[in-house]
Amino acid sequence: MKKITIKDIATKAQVSISTVSFVINGKGEKMAISPAVIKKVQDVAQKLQYKPSMIASSLRTGKTRSIGLIVEDISNQFFADLARVIEDEAKSIDYRVFYCSTGDDNNRSEELVQSLLQANVEGFIITPTKNLEKTISHLLKIQKPVVLIDRYFANQKVSHVVMDNYEGSYAAVKFLLEKGYKNIAVVNNKSGMIQMKLREKGYVEALKEEGKYNENYTLLLDYHSNEKNRIDSIIRFFEERPEIDAVLFLANYLGLAGLQAFKSLKYKIPDDIAVISFDDHDSFKMYTPTISVVAQPIEEIAVKSIQLLMSQMTSLEDFKVEKVLKKGSLIVRESV
């Protein structure tokens, strides 16, 4: 299909190319073009389904109507679902989203921020890596709108939207205790990111309140280890602790590795061990038995992050930093 140009509109409307250009760029009245001609050009442009070049518009106005979305891993279903909702929300206000993954690599994160700055995106929604605080501060210094999601830096004055990770983990452990489980393990990674620390803290404090905390029931895995190594580590951990009767996985990829480990161990869920994982996943719904999860409020996080970003982009001088905590939900399935 041929790309429609302003020349096509000018020919159809029987006006000059410069007249079309002025109308398309909102300068019709300023250039003393009559209301009737402005409407005629607008009607023809709409009928021909004219779409202005984003590059040309950017050069002319300095605005790209684009957002940079940087997440940890776009192949992870949580981040993929989050990106999809953010993209839909942005599209509804005529913005485009450029999204990319860091792989939790700080150097890559910094490179991605620089690349998106060169592309002149108008704002950033970022899942930051552990050492990205200085780069975030630089964006704030040059007055680029920024919103953090999923995690944040406790002492940094930047808007963020996250789940209440402490409460989600605390509620999951309390539920397991109420169901009669006594030896509850947790599987976390060693990233040290605040959301993972808060999830582990919720687990620890829920058990300590009941006098049932055992530090030997905590397994910490290297974030960058491959799936086979994760599975092997989980197998060894549970082989050495056969008394464990329940486990909380603090991320869905850890839960998926755990299910494979339990299959190798020939554990029956929930007869031999009860399972709850953070972050829902299609596999958890299809697994037999279905797996209970602490689900993040993905739509709420996505919508609020766009709202906060737009408030900055509309008036960077007047906006106030907002630190938003959204409550997750415990979805109980057959694994408990």
Residue, then its C-alpha position, 0 to 999 in steps of 0.5 A: m500500500k502506497k504511503i500517503t504524503i502531504k502532496d497527496i493531500a494537497t492534490k486531493a484538497q486542491v491546495s498548496i503543499s505549504t498550506v497542508s503542511f501548516v494545517i497538519n502542524g497546527k499552524g493554520e490559524k497563525m498563517a491566516i488560513s481560513p477555517a473552511v480550508i483548515k477543515k477541508v485539509q483535515d477531512v482529506a487527511q483523515k479520509l486518506q488515513y495520513k500518518p505523519s512521519m515520527i522522525a520528521s515530527s521529532l525534528r520539527t517539534g523536538k517531541t517523539r511521543s515515545i517512551g523508553l521501557i527498560v525491564e529485567d527480562i522481556s521473556n519472563q511472563f511477568f515483565a512481558d505482561l507488564a510491557r503489554v499493558i504499558e504499551d496498550e496504555a501508551k497507545s491509548i494516548d498516542y505514544r509509542v513504547f521502545y522496550c528492552s531487557t537488561g538481563d540484570d546487567n548494570n553495564r547493559s542497563e546504562e548502555l540502554v539508557q544512553s541509546l534511548l536518550q539518543a533516540n530522544v524518548e520523552g520519558f523512562i519507565i525502568t526496572p532498575t538493576k542493582n547499581l543503576e542509582k547513579t544513572i537514574s540520578h543523571l536522568l533526573k538531573i537533566q530533567k528526563p521524566v522517570v518512573l521505576i517499577d517492580r523495584y526502587f532505591a530507598n533513598q532516591k527521590v524518584s516516583h515508583v510503583v511496586m507491589d507490597n512485596y513484604e506483605g505478599s510474602y508474609a501473607a503467603v507464609k501465614f496461610l501455610l502456617e494456618k494450613g498446618y505446615k511447620n517446616i517452611a522453606v524459602v528459595n530466593n536469589k542473591s541479587g540483593m535487590i530491594q524487592m527480593k529482600l522484602r519478600e524474604k523479610g516477610y517470610v522470616e518475620a511471619l515464621k519468627e512470630e510463630g517461633k518456627y523460623n529456621e535459617n537452614y531452610t533458606l536457599l539462595l541461588d546465583y541469579h545468573s546461574n543457568e536453569k540446570n544448575r538451579i534445578d540441581s541446587i534445589i534437588r540437593f537442598f531438599e534431599e538434605r532436608p527431607e523434613i521440609d513440608a512447604v516452600l515459598f519460591l520468591a520468583n516464578y523462574l525459581g518456582l518453575a525450576g523447583l517444579q522440575a526438581f520435585k519431579s526428579l525427586k518424585y515428590k507428590i505435590p501437595d502430599d509431600i510438599a506444599v508449593i507457593s510461588f511469586d508471580d503467576h505464570d501460564s505453566f502454574k495454571m496448567y501444571t498438575p496439580t495447579i500451583s498457588v501463587v502470590a500474583q502481582p497487580i500487573e494492570e494497576i502497576a502499569v496504568k499507574s506508572i503511565q499516569l505518573l510518567m505523563s504527569q511529569m511529562t506534562s509539567l516537570e516543575d509542578f509534579k510531586v514524587e509519588k511512591v506507590l505501593k500496590k497490594g498483591s493477591l494470594i491465589v490458592r490452587e491445588s498445590v497447598 
